Amino acid sequence: MTFALVLLLLGGFLLGGAWSVWKADSDAAGRTGPQVFFAVSLLVAAVIASAAAILRMV
């Protein structure tokens, strides 16, 4: 169960990173393409890590 908790913490960390990247937009330009891509990539990684953690717990 220890590895599952590590995966769950990693998922939360990645989710926080995705939120941080998504909220870091400049007032003049808005969100850039690479910023959106990086935020979505982090979100996908967070979902995969969290799902893996839940499946390891079951």
Backbone torsions as a table, in degrees:
resi	resn	phi	psi	omega
1	MET	NA	-16.1	-179.2
2	THR	-66.0	-43.0	179.8
3	PHE	-64.0	-34.8	178.1
4	ALA	-65.1	-39.2	178.0
5	LEU	-67.2	-36.9	176.4
6	VAL	-63.9	-42.6	177.3
7	LEU	-63.5	-38.8	178.9
8	LEU	-66.3	-41.1	176.2
9	LEU	-65.0	-40.4	177.0
10	LEU	-61.8	-41.4	177.5
11	GLY	-61.7	-41.3	177.3
12	GLY	-66.4	-39.8	177.3
13	PHE	-62.9	-44.1	178.9
14	LEU	-67.1	-36.4	177.0
15	LEU	-64.2	-41.3	176.0
16	GLY	-64.4	-37.5	176.8
17	GLY	-65.5	-41.1	178.1
18	ALA	-63.1	-42.3	178.8
19	TRP	-63.9	-40.8	-179.2
20	SER	-64.7	-43.8	179.0
21	VAL	-66.5	-39.8	-178.8
22	TRP	-65.3	-38.3	-177.9
23	LYS	-80.5	-13.6	-176.5
24	ALA	-87.4	71.0	176.9
25	ASP	-112.7	147.2	177.4
26	SER	-82.9	153.5	-177.1
27	ASP	-68.1	-34.6	-174.8
28	ALA	-81.2	-44.9	-170.9
29	ALA	-96.7	-21.7	-174.6
30	GLY	76.5	-159.5	-180.0
31	ARG	-82.3	137.5	178.1
32	THR	-90.5	166.2	179.2
33	GLY	-60.3	-49.8	178.1
34	PRO	-62.0	-32.9	178.8
35	GLN	-65.7	-43.4	178.4
36	VAL	-64.7	-43.2	179.9
37	PHE	-61.1	-44.1	-179.1
38	PHE	-66.7	-40.3	179.0
39	ALA	-65.3	-42.5	178.9
40	VAL	-67.1	-39.2	177.6
41	SER	-61.8	-43.6	177.4
42	LEU	-64.8	-37.4	178.9
43	LEU	-65.1	-43.2	178.3
44	VAL	-63.1	-43.3	178.6
45	ALA	-63.1	-38.0	178.7
46	ALA	-65.9	-41.3	179.4
47	VAL	-65.7	-42.4	179.5
48	ILE	-64.2	-44.9	-179.6
49	ALA	-64.6	-41.2	-179.9
50	SER	-68.0	-41.0	178.2
51	ALA	-65.1	-39.9	177.5
52	ALA	-63.8	-39.2	179.0
53	ALA	-65.0	-43.3	-180.0
54	ILE	-65.1	-40.9	178.7
55	LEU	-67.5	-32.6	176.3
56	ARG	-68.7	-31.7	-179.8
57	MET	-73.4	-28.2	-176.0
58	VAL	-79.8	NA	NA
